Structure formats: C-alpha cells, structure tokens
C-alpha cells in the first residue's frame, strides 16, 4: 500500500502528522510511540526571540473541545535550533518547524536561521495564532488579510528553498481567498485550520476561565467547520492542502482527504491519548483496505457530491 505524499521538495512516508502545539518537539512522546514511524512532527511554534506567553490559566475543556491560550511560549529560534531540532532530525521522522513573528522581517529571520546542517524538512509559517497580538495592520491576525499574507509568504519564499507550508486561520469570511494569496506568495502548501476564536465563562465566579479572556478552540467540536474550510481551500488553489481540526480516528483522516487534504495533522487527541497516532494510522490503513484503495493519494478530493 502506497501511503507516501509529496509536498514541495519533501516526500513523507504517510499523510498522518502531529500538529503544532500538541506534540512538543517530539521527544516528550518517545515513551509512548516510535517517533520515526510518524509521517511528520510539526514542532511547537518558535519565534525569533524567547517568548513568555500568556497569563494562566491557559487551558480549559469545553464540550467536545479544548480552549487554549498559550501565547506561543518558547525559548527562541537559536535555542530551539541548538537543543531540540538535532534530536528531531535524528528521530527518523520528517521535521516540520513552525515559526511565527510579529513582523514580516521576523518571519524571514527565523527562516534564515533554519539553514545549514540541521535544516528541517519543511517550515510551517504560523500566521494565524489567535492568542497573540501583532503591531500594525487593520486585522489582528496576519492571515486575515490576503495582501499581508502574500507579502509575508513571498518574503520568506525568497529567503529559503525549504518546503514552505502556510498555516491559515478559519476566522475569516472566505478562506479560499487567503489560500490563494499564500499560493501566489510561493507557498508549497497550506495547512488549515488553526483554532477558532472562543471563550469560556465561570458563571459562579463571574469571570472568564482563561487568563487571557479569549483563546483558540480545537478538538472534535470544530471538525465539521474544518472539513468545509479544507474543501473551500481545495477548490481555490492548485497546491496541496493539509487538513487540521478535530481528527480523532482513521476515518476522520479519510474524511479530510476526501474533502481535498493531501495530508492531515492530528492535534488535540495527543493531549487526551499520547499514543493516539499509532491507532489513527492503523485505522486509516484498515479503511483503505476495506475500500480496496492501494494508494492513499487516490482519496484526495474524491468526495461524492
């Protein structure tokens, strides 16, 4: 059975990956599964300089979902490159480094840091985190503005030849327009969706549950909306689409691929079931066998309407 998928210059052994922010940098999960068997690990987002993140509480469960407001806490790109990336590269999986910045120039500098001996297999531009604020512009997220999206992607594209994936926000009117802007800027693929804006309230204490008041909603609660976003993006661009949002089972993987995803990222499930990856991939392979499909890529966009 052929599970391989190619994005840009990079070929992945299978289309099931770990999503950014839910799998650390990989080493935290090595007691639960063989990291080398994973299609890819998307690292926790790193920024040019060390970032403290948002005030606690940072996580709260909601019906069928999870609200988070981490705020991109990390040690900075140089520390990450020295301490974490070498291990991930040795693990045998494909290493996708998620980067973010407050300006176009910071994205470029982060991408330029990821060169040399420990170059990752791909870079994911996180221009859609709902838990940080940016300087300037009329939108609170870069990925809510197609012009800014294209400018950032174009600038990073000029600075690196590494496979470039752009992570998009669902908090827009038409995600297809933003996906087109990323494609026009030179993206090799788009990943979607990041989390939806949300909040939770402690009615007894009459205050928000999160220290940052609002956060990003993930988990099965967002899966129906994420599926639609993937289909909308698939119908708008010619580059690969990577589906993210509430994936819990192998049939969820198939559903995203039928809507147009060439690969998927499983996120919140890792916090509930640390070894979930093995089960999800096994269930996806069983689905392909049941449907007598020998090549996973044959599923992409084959939704019957």
Secondary structure, DSSP 8 states (H G I E B T S, - for coil): -B--EEETTEEESSSEEE-TTSSTTSGGGTTTS-GGGSSEEE---B-SS-B----S--EEEETTEEEE-----B--HHHHHHHTHHHHHHTSS-EEEEE--SSHHHHHHHHHHS-STT--SEEEEE---TT---SSSSSSSGGG-HHHHHHHHHHHHHH--SEEEEE--S-SS-HHHHHHHHHHHT-SEEEE---EEE--EETTTTEESSTTS-EEEESGGGHHHHHHHHHHHHTT-SSEEEEES---SHHHHHHHHHTTEEEEEE-THHHH-TTHHHHHHHHHHHHHHHTT-SBGGGGTT----
